[in-house]
Amino acid sequence: MPKIKTNRGAAKRFKTTGSGKIVRNKAFSSHILTKKSTKRKRNLRKSGLVDSTNLKQVAKLIPYG
C-alpha cells in the first residue's frame, strides 16, 4: 500500500494532542469585531477540540499528524 497524502490545508488548521484528540481554532474572530463583546472575542482566542461527529473525517485528512 502506498502512503496516504496529508491534506495540507487541514494540516495547517488541526493538531493532534498526545492523547490522540484533535485541536482546532475557533471561527468568527477575524473581522467585524466591533459588534462582538470583549468576552466573546477573548473566548474565541482559545482553541477547542474537534467534535466527535467530525473526528473521523478530520483524522482521515491528517493521517500522520
Biotite code that builds the C-alpha atoms (Angstrom):
import biotite.structure as struc

atoms = struc.array([
    struc.Atom([0.000, 0.000, 0.000], chain_id="A", res_id=1, res_name="MET", atom_name="CA", element="C"),
    struc.Atom([1.277, 3.499, -0.795], chain_id="A", res_id=2, res_name="PRO", atom_name="CA", element="C"),
    struc.Atom([1.442, 6.194, 1.838], chain_id="A", res_id=3, res_name="LYS", atom_name="CA", element="C"),
    struc.Atom([-1.618, 8.417, 2.342], chain_id="A", res_id=4, res_name="ILE", atom_name="CA", element="C"),
    struc.Atom([-1.204, 12.052, 1.353], chain_id="A", res_id=5, res_name="LYS", atom_name="CA", element="C"),
    struc.Atom([-1.870, 14.583, 4.094], chain_id="A", res_id=6, res_name="THR", atom_name="CA", element="C"),
    struc.Atom([-4.374, 17.303, 3.235], chain_id="A", res_id=7, res_name="ASN", atom_name="CA", element="C"),
    struc.Atom([-2.128, 20.351, 3.555], chain_id="A", res_id=8, res_name="ARG", atom_name="CA", element="C"),
    struc.Atom([-4.998, 22.763, 4.265], chain_id="A", res_id=9, res_name="GLY", atom_name="CA", element="C"),
    struc.Atom([-6.162, 20.586, 7.153], chain_id="A", res_id=10, res_name="ALA", atom_name="CA", element="C"),
    struc.Atom([-2.607, 20.145, 8.446], chain_id="A", res_id=11, res_name="ALA", atom_name="CA", element="C"),
    struc.Atom([-2.376, 23.918, 8.947], chain_id="A", res_id=12, res_name="LYS", atom_name="CA", element="C"),
    struc.Atom([-5.690, 24.043, 10.828], chain_id="A", res_id=13, res_name="ARG", atom_name="CA", element="C"),
    struc.Atom([-5.601, 20.976, 13.080], chain_id="A", res_id=14, res_name="PHE", atom_name="CA", element="C"),
    struc.Atom([-3.092, 19.479, 15.513], chain_id="A", res_id=15, res_name="LYS", atom_name="CA", element="C"),
    struc.Atom([-3.158, 16.170, 17.328], chain_id="A", res_id=16, res_name="THR", atom_name="CA", element="C"),
    struc.Atom([-2.652, 16.088, 21.097], chain_id="A", res_id=17, res_name="THR", atom_name="CA", element="C"),
    struc.Atom([-0.599, 13.450, 22.875], chain_id="A", res_id=18, res_name="GLY", atom_name="CA", element="C"),
    struc.Atom([-3.735, 11.553, 23.846], chain_id="A", res_id=19, res_name="SER", atom_name="CA", element="C"),
    struc.Atom([-4.988, 11.480, 20.236], chain_id="A", res_id=20, res_name="GLY", atom_name="CA", element="C"),
    struc.Atom([-7.583, 14.259, 20.385], chain_id="A", res_id=21, res_name="LYS", atom_name="CA", element="C"),
    struc.Atom([-7.658, 16.813, 17.571], chain_id="A", res_id=22, res_name="ILE", atom_name="CA", element="C"),
    struc.Atom([-7.379, 20.512, 18.434], chain_id="A", res_id=23, res_name="VAL", atom_name="CA", element="C"),
    struc.Atom([-8.810, 23.313, 16.285], chain_id="A", res_id=24, res_name="ARG", atom_name="CA", element="C"),
    struc.Atom([-9.011, 27.092, 16.357], chain_id="A", res_id=25, res_name="ASN", atom_name="CA", element="C"),
    struc.Atom([-12.350, 28.823, 16.673], chain_id="A", res_id=26, res_name="LYS", atom_name="CA", element="C"),
    struc.Atom([-14.007, 30.661, 13.800], chain_id="A", res_id=27, res_name="ALA", atom_name="CA", element="C"),
    struc.Atom([-15.573, 34.180, 13.661], chain_id="A", res_id=28, res_name="PHE", atom_name="CA", element="C"),
    struc.Atom([-12.567, 36.040, 15.082], chain_id="A", res_id=29, res_name="SER", atom_name="CA", element="C"),
    struc.Atom([-11.004, 37.691, 12.027], chain_id="A", res_id=30, res_name="SER", atom_name="CA", element="C"),
    struc.Atom([-13.231, 40.657, 11.112], chain_id="A", res_id=31, res_name="HIS", atom_name="CA", element="C"),
    struc.Atom([-16.453, 42.527, 12.033], chain_id="A", res_id=32, res_name="ILE", atom_name="CA", element="C"),
    struc.Atom([-15.232, 42.557, 15.636], chain_id="A", res_id=33, res_name="LEU", atom_name="CA", element="C"),
    struc.Atom([-16.886, 45.811, 16.742], chain_id="A", res_id=34, res_name="THR", atom_name="CA", element="C"),
    struc.Atom([-20.285, 44.238, 17.410], chain_id="A", res_id=35, res_name="LYS", atom_name="CA", element="C"),
    struc.Atom([-18.811, 41.296, 19.338], chain_id="A", res_id=36, res_name="LYS", atom_name="CA", element="C"),
    struc.Atom([-18.348, 41.632, 23.078], chain_id="A", res_id=37, res_name="SER", atom_name="CA", element="C"),
    struc.Atom([-14.906, 41.577, 24.681], chain_id="A", res_id=38, res_name="THR", atom_name="CA", element="C"),
    struc.Atom([-15.774, 38.354, 26.500], chain_id="A", res_id=39, res_name="LYS", atom_name="CA", element="C"),
    struc.Atom([-16.828, 36.667, 23.251], chain_id="A", res_id=40, res_name="ARG", atom_name="CA", element="C"),
    struc.Atom([-13.638, 37.760, 21.453], chain_id="A", res_id=41, res_name="LYS", atom_name="CA", element="C"),
    struc.Atom([-11.498, 36.566, 24.368], chain_id="A", res_id=42, res_name="ARG", atom_name="CA", element="C"),
    struc.Atom([-13.150, 33.135, 24.293], chain_id="A", res_id=43, res_name="ASN", atom_name="CA", element="C"),
    struc.Atom([-12.610, 32.898, 20.515], chain_id="A", res_id=44, res_name="LEU", atom_name="CA", element="C"),
    struc.Atom([-8.842, 33.167, 21.081], chain_id="A", res_id=45, res_name="ARG", atom_name="CA", element="C"),
    struc.Atom([-8.820, 29.845, 22.926], chain_id="A", res_id=46, res_name="LYS", atom_name="CA", element="C"),
    struc.Atom([-8.564, 26.605, 20.990], chain_id="A", res_id=47, res_name="SER", atom_name="CA", element="C"),
    struc.Atom([-11.253, 23.933, 21.070], chain_id="A", res_id=48, res_name="GLY", atom_name="CA", element="C"),
    struc.Atom([-11.499, 20.236, 20.358], chain_id="A", res_id=49, res_name="LEU", atom_name="CA", element="C"),
    struc.Atom([-12.973, 18.779, 17.182], chain_id="A", res_id=50, res_name="VAL", atom_name="CA", element="C"),
    struc.Atom([-16.426, 17.371, 17.922], chain_id="A", res_id=51, res_name="ASP", atom_name="CA", element="C"),
    struc.Atom([-16.882, 13.606, 17.988], chain_id="A", res_id=52, res_name="SER", atom_name="CA", element="C"),
    struc.Atom([-19.216, 13.799, 14.967], chain_id="A", res_id=53, res_name="THR", atom_name="CA", element="C"),
    struc.Atom([-16.390, 15.226, 12.795], chain_id="A", res_id=54, res_name="ASN", atom_name="CA", element="C"),
    struc.Atom([-13.469, 13.382, 14.376], chain_id="A", res_id=55, res_name="LEU", atom_name="CA", element="C"),
    struc.Atom([-13.282, 10.504, 11.877], chain_id="A", res_id=56, res_name="LYS", atom_name="CA", element="C"),
    struc.Atom([-13.396, 12.836, 8.847], chain_id="A", res_id=57, res_name="GLN", atom_name="CA", element="C"),
    struc.Atom([-10.677, 15.148, 10.174], chain_id="A", res_id=58, res_name="VAL", atom_name="CA", element="C"),
    struc.Atom([-8.461, 12.252, 11.281], chain_id="A", res_id=59, res_name="ALA", atom_name="CA", element="C"),
    struc.Atom([-8.563, 10.907, 7.728], chain_id="A", res_id=60, res_name="LYS", atom_name="CA", element="C"),
    struc.Atom([-7.262, 14.259, 6.415], chain_id="A", res_id=61, res_name="LEU", atom_name="CA", element="C"),
    struc.Atom([-4.254, 14.285, 8.768], chain_id="A", res_id=62, res_name="ILE", atom_name="CA", element="C"),
    struc.Atom([-3.168, 10.629, 8.976], chain_id="A", res_id=63, res_name="PRO", atom_name="CA", element="C"),
    struc.Atom([0.347, 11.332, 10.308], chain_id="A", res_id=64, res_name="TYR", atom_name="CA", element="C"),
    struc.Atom([-0.450, 14.482, 12.303], chain_id="A", res_id=65, res_name="GLY", atom_name="CA", element="C"),
])
